[in-house]
């Protein structure tokens, strides 16, 4: 498939590109009716993208014979049309060969793209890859084998990688649903090195189950989808092993021990960046950067009981020399001090004569007893306690009675005056009952 200008005086490039300008710079900015392009006779189907001003109406295509194709006339069979606020994507089957025109508010620096064979050429996934790994992947988008480096085109296509389970019953991901693990971007953000350079970068965060997966590279446009399916790969479980020795660092310290699966990871390259969350919510960051062949150790202060939470990020190399970054699942442990069992001791009497032995079939224990004097002492003190209670009740009743008399005198004083009030008062004191205790 080729795309050429109908104007004879326009110079053609030595290496044809899948992206061609619509006429000259003068034509694009002044004479919109000269936005012409040519379709060869060998083309069976053509898909074109026209970039136009934001919010403008869809373009109008003019065939070589002068007949027009509008967006509202697209039947979805011979002509399929997708329009957005910034571009039109049009697919035509068996187009008429010859010079075509596009009429509309096409951007002055816009290009018409004739899409023939869009592919996502991604680097293969590494042979050793871990669940929880953060992975960088690069890919290139081509059209007809040529690199597409036109910035606005990234808004037209969607590039992503999906992992589909092979449903092998021997792995943990048996029956798992398909997972979209990366979306490619060419915007200079995240792990993408340079924006709009035609190299798309995908950032994986493989927070999925370990097992056998089938990578599917997918290019999606509003009108069609292209897929590339690679051979299955094995996603290994996290190779970082974490354990703790309670009070393993001496008094008031727990020992955190970190090791790796040495069949997959070079232990000498392991670096750890960690964070400890204490039971009271405090957070302490730590790093382990010494390179050696021994498991990494970190002392955690044990100033209180409760649940400790450890979050790690591991950096290292696989046994085949590939660098990796791994988000290790959170590790938790419970620290609880052991209190000695209380012993039953009689502080007053330690003589063996005050204890009796309760013997069963298998066990025996000492049961403290009371002396006879101690047993009858509460009974002898009962009259004194009853007398105190009666005295307290009488005192409370007397206070309430006095308070009532004062209130009555005050009310009668206000109503009848002082002399009359005093005359009308009649006091009748309650007769004191005999105290049975005193008798």
GIDACOR-V387763 format. One record per residue. N is the residue number from 1. RES is the residue in three letters. OMEGA is omega in radians with two decimals (* if undefined). Layout:
# GIDACOR-V387763
N|RES|OMEGA + N|RES|OMEGA
This chain:
# GIDACOR-V387763
1|UNK|3.13 + 2|UNK|3.13 + 3|UNK|-3.06 + 4|UNK|3.10 + 5|UNK|3.12 + 6|UNK|3.14 + 7|UNK|-3.06 + 8|UNK|-3.04 + 9|UNK|-3.12 + 10|UNK|-3.09 + 11|UNK|3.11 + 12|UNK|3.14 + 13|UNK|-3.14 + 14|UNK|3.11 + 15|UNK|-3.11 + 16|UNK|-3.14 + 17|UNK|3.08 + 18|UNK|3.11 + 19|UNK|-3.11 + 20|UNK|3.12 + 21|UNK|3.07 + 22|UNK|3.14 + 23|UNK|-3.13 + 24|UNK|3.12 + 25|UNK|3.13 + 26|UNK|-3.12 + 27|UNK|-3.09 + 28|UNK|-3.05 + 29|UNK|-3.06 + 30|UNK|-3.01 + 31|UNK|-3.11 + 32|UNK|3.13 + 33|UNK|3.13 + 34|UNK|3.06 + 35|UNK|-3.03 + 36|UNK|3.03 + 37|UNK|-3.03 + 38|UNK|3.08 + 39|UNK|-3.12 + 40|UNK|-3.08 + 41|UNK|-3.09 + 42|UNK|-3.05 + 43|UNK|3.09 + 44|UNK|3.10 + 45|UNK|-3.13 + 46|UNK|3.05 + 47|UNK|-3.05 + 48|UNK|3.08 + 49|UNK|3.11 + 50|UNK|3.11 + 51|UNK|-3.07 + 52|UNK|-3.11 + 53|UNK|-3.09 + 54|UNK|3.08 + 55|UNK|-3.12 + 56|UNK|-3.10 + 57|UNK|3.08 + 58|UNK|-3.14 + 59|UNK|3.06 + 60|UNK|3.12 + 61|UNK|3.13 + 62|UNK|3.13 + 63|UNK|3.11 + 64|UNK|3.14 + 65|UNK|3.10 + 66|UNK|3.11 + 67|UNK|-3.01 + 68|UNK|3.07 + 69|UNK|3.09 + 70|UNK|-3.14 + 71|UNK|-3.11 + 72|UNK|-3.13 + 73|UNK|-3.12 + 74|UNK|-3.06 + 75|UNK|3.14 + 76|UNK|3.13 + 77|UNK|3.10 + 78|UNK|3.11 + 79|UNK|3.04 + 80|UNK|-2.99 + 81|UNK|3.01 + 82|UNK|-3.14 + 83|UNK|3.03 + 84|UNK|-3.12 + 85|UNK|-3.06 + 86|UNK|-3.10 + 87|UNK|3.01 + 88|UNK|3.01 + 89|UNK|-3.00 + 90|UNK|3.09 + 91|UNK|-3.09 + 92|UNK|3.07 + 93|UNK|-3.13 + 94|UNK|-3.13 + 95|UNK|3.10 + 96|UNK|3.12 + 97|UNK|3.09 + 98|UNK|-3.10 + 99|UNK|3.09 + 100|UNK|3.08 + 101|UNK|3.05 + 102|UNK|-3.09 + 103|UNK|3.13 + 104|UNK|-3.12 + 105|UNK|-3.13 + 106|UNK|-3.11 + 107|UNK|-3.11 + 108|UNK|-3.14 + 109|UNK|-3.09 + 110|UNK|3.08 + 111|UNK|2.97 + 112|UNK|-3.12 + 113|UNK|3.05 + 114|UNK|-3.04 + 115|UNK|-3.13 + 116|UNK|-3.08 + 117|UNK|3.13 + 118|UNK|3.11 + 119|UNK|3.02 + 120|UNK|-3.13 + 121|UNK|-3.06 + 122|UNK|3.04 + 123|UNK|-3.14 + 124|UNK|3.10 + 125|UNK|-3.10 + 126|UNK|-3.10 + 127|UNK|3.10 + 128|UNK|-3.09 + 129|UNK|-2.97 + 130|UNK|2.98 + 131|UNK|-3.08 + 132|UNK|-3.11 + 133|UNK|3.02 + 134|UNK|-2.93 + 135|UNK|3.06 + 136|UNK|-3.12 + 137|UNK|3.14 + 138|UNK|3.13 + 139|UNK|3.11 + 140|UNK|-3.14 + 141|UNK|-3.10 + 142|UNK|3.06 + 143|UNK|-3.08 + 144|UNK|3.14 + 145|UNK|-3.12 + 146|UNK|-3.12 + 147|UNK|3.08 + 148|UNK|-3.13 + 149|UNK|-3.12 + 150|UNK|-3.01 + 151|UNK|-3.09 + 152|UNK|-3.10 + 153|UNK|3.14 + 154|UNK|3.08 + 155|UNK|-3.09 + 156|UNK|-3.05 + 157|UNK|3.05 + 158|UNK|-3.10 + 159|UNK|3.13 + 160|UNK|3.08 + 161|UNK|3.14 + 162|UNK|3.06 + 163|UNK|-3.12 + 164|UNK|-3.11 + 165|UNK|3.06 + 166|UNK|3.14 + 167|UNK|3.04 + 168|UNK|-3.08 + 169|UNK|3.14 + 170|UNK|-3.09 + 171|UNK|-3.08 + 172|UNK|-3.09 + 173|UNK|3.12 + 174|UNK|3.14 + 175|UNK|-3.12 + 176|UNK|3.11 + 177|UNK|3.11 + 178|UNK|-3.07 + 179|UNK|2.99 + 180|UNK|-2.98 + 181|UNK|-3.12 + 182|UNK|3.01 + 183|UNK|-3.06 + 184|UNK|3.13 + 185|UNK|3.05 + 186|UNK|-3.05 + 187|UNK|3.12 + 188|UNK|-3.14 + 189|UNK|-3.13 + 190|UNK|3.14 + 191|UNK|3.10 + 192|UNK|-3.00 + 193|UNK|-3.10 + 194|UNK|-3.14 + 195|UNK|3.00 + 196|UNK|3.08 + 197|UNK|3.13 + 198|UNK|3.10 + 199|UNK|-3.11 + 200|UNK|-3.10 + 201|UNK|3.08 + 202|UNK|3.13 + 203|UNK|-3.13 + 204|UNK|2.85 + 205|UNK|-2.95 + 206|UNK|3.10 + 207|UNK|-3.14 + 208|UNK|-3.08 + 209|UNK|3.06 + 210|UNK|3.13 + 211|UNK|-3.11 + 212|UNK|-3.08 + 213|UNK|3.11 + 214|UNK|-3.12 + 215|UNK|3.09 + 216|UNK|3.08 + 217|UNK|-3.00 + 218|UNK|3.00 + 219|UNK|-3.05 + 220|UNK|3.01 + 221|UNK|3.10 + 222|UNK|-3.04 + 223|UNK|3.14 + 224|UNK|-3.14 + 225|UNK|3.06 + 226|UNK|-3.12 + 227|UNK|3.02 + 228|UNK|-3.07 + 229|UNK|3.13 + 230|UNK|3.09 + 231|UNK|-3.11 + 232|UNK|3.07 + 233|UNK|3.09 + 234|UNK|3.08 + 235|UNK|-3.07 + 236|UNK|3.02 + 237|UNK|-3.14 + 238|UNK|-3.09 + 239|UNK|-3.11 + 240|UNK|3.13 + 241|UNK|-3.10 + 242|UNK|3.11 + 243|UNK|-3.13 + 244|UNK|3.02 + 245|UNK|-3.14 + 246|UNK|-3.09 + 247|UNK|-3.14 + 248|UNK|3.11 + 249|UNK|-3.08 + 250|UNK|-3.13 + 251|UNK|3.04 + 252|UNK|3.09 + 253|UNK|2.96 + 254|UNK|-3.11 + 255|UNK|3.06 + 256|UNK|-3.09 + 257|UNK|-3.10 + 258|UNK|3.12 + 259|UNK|-3.08 + 260|UNK|2.96 + 261|UNK|-2.99 + 262|UNK|3.02 + 263|UNK|-3.12 + 264|UNK|-3.01 + 265|UNK|3.02 + 266|UNK|-3.06 + 267|UNK|-3.12 + 268|UNK|-3.11 + 269|UNK|-2.99 + 270|UNK|3.01 + 271|UNK|-3.07 + 272|UNK|2.97 + 273|UNK|-2.98 + 274|UNK|3.14 + 275|UNK|3.12 + 276|UNK|3.03 + 277|UNK|-3.09 + 278|UNK|-3.13 + 279|UNK|-3.13 + 280|UNK|3.10 + 281|UNK|3.10 + 282|UNK|-3.11 + 283|UNK|3.09 + 284|UNK|3.10 + 285|UNK|3.10 + 286|UNK|3.12 + 287|UNK|3.08 + 288|UNK|-3.00 + 289|UNK|-3.14 + 290|UNK|-3.12 + 291|UNK|3.06 + 292|UNK|-3.07 + 293|UNK|-3.11 + 294|UNK|3.04 + 295|UNK|-3.14 + 296|UNK|-3.12 + 297|UNK|3.09 + 298|UNK|-3.13 + 299|UNK|3.14 + 300|UNK|-3.13 + 301|UNK|-3.06 + 302|UNK|-3.09 + 303|UNK|3.10 + 304|UNK|3.12 + 305|UNK|3.10 + 306|UNK|-3.09 + 307|UNK|3.05 + 308|UNK|-3.13 + 309|UNK|-3.09 + 310|UNK|3.08 + 311|UNK|-3.04 + 312|UNK|2.90 + 313|UNK|-3.05 + 314|UNK|3.08 + 315|UNK|3.13 + 316|UNK|3.12 + 317|UNK|2.99 + 318|UNK|-3.12 + 319|UNK|3.06 + 320|UNK|2.97 + 321|UNK|-3.14 + 322|UNK|3.08 + 323|UNK|3.12 + 324|UNK|3.00 + 325|UNK|-3.01 + 326|UNK|3.04 + 327|UNK|-3.04 + 328|UNK|3.09 + 329|UNK|-3.10 + 330|UNK|3.12 + 331|UNK|-3.12 + 332|UNK|3.03 + 333|UNK|-3.12 + 334|UNK|3.09 + 335|UNK|-3.11 + 336|UNK|-3.13 + 337|UNK|3.14 + 338|UNK|3.13 + 339|UNK|3.13 + 340|UNK|3.13 + 341|UNK|-3.11 + 342|UNK|3.11 + 343|UNK|3.13 + 344|UNK|-3.11 + 345|UNK|3.05 + 346|UNK|-3.03 + 347|UNK|-3.06 + 348|UNK|-3.06 + 349|UNK|3.08 + 350|UNK|-3.13 + 351|UNK|-3.14 + 352|UNK|-3.13 + 353|UNK|-3.13 + 354|UNK|3.14 + 355|UNK|3.06 + 356|UNK|-3.10 + 357|UNK|3.06 + 358|UNK|-3.03 + 359|UNK|3.06 + 360|UNK|-3.14 + 361|UNK|-3.05 + 362|UNK|-3.02 + 363|UNK|3.06 + 364|UNK|3.12 + 365|UNK|-3.13 + 366|UNK|-3.12 + 367|UNK|3.14 + 368|UNK|3.13 + 369|UNK|3.11 + 370|UNK|3.04 + 371|UNK|-3.13 + 372|UNK|3.14 + 373|UNK|-3.13 + 374|UNK|-3.11 + 375|UNK|-3.08 + 376|UNK|-3.10 + 377|UNK|3.12 + 378|UNK|-3.14 + 379|UNK|3.13 + 380|UNK|-3.09 + 381|UNK|-3.07 + 382|UNK|3.14 + 383|UNK|3.14 + 384|UNK|3.14 + 385|UNK|3.12 + 386|UNK|3.11 + 387|UNK|3.12 + 388|UNK|-3.13 + 389|UNK|-3.14 + 390|UNK|3.12 + 391|UNK|3.13 + 392|UNK|3.13 + 393|UNK|3.12 + 394|UNK|-3.14 + 395|UNK|3.13 + 396|UNK|3.12 + 397|UNK|3.12 + 398|UNK|3.11 + 399|UNK|3.14 + 400|UNK|-3.14 + 401|UNK|3.10 + 402|UNK|-3.14 + 403|UNK|3.12 + 404|UNK|3.12 + 405|UNK|-3.14 + 406|UNK|-3.13 + 407|UNK|-3.12 + 408|UNK|3.13 + 409|UNK|-3.12 + 410|UNK|-3.14 + 411|UNK|-3.13 + 412|UNK|3.07 + 413|UNK|-3.13 + 414|UNK|-3.04 + 415|UNK|-3.03 + 416|UNK|-3.04 + 417|UNK|-3.01 + 418|UNK|-3.07 + 419|UNK|-3.11 + 420|UNK|-3.13 + 421|UNK|-3.12 + 422|UNK|-3.14 + 423|UNK|-3.06 + 424|UNK|-3.09 + 425|UNK|3.05 + 426|UNK|-3.13 + 427|UNK|3.05 + 428|UNK|-3.09 + 429|UNK|3.09 + 430|UNK|3.13 + 431|UNK|-3.09 + 432|UNK|3.11 + 433|UNK|3.13 + 434|UNK|-3.12 + 435|UNK|-3.13 + 436|UNK|-3.10 + 437|UNK|-3.11 + 438|UNK|3.07 + 439|UNK|*
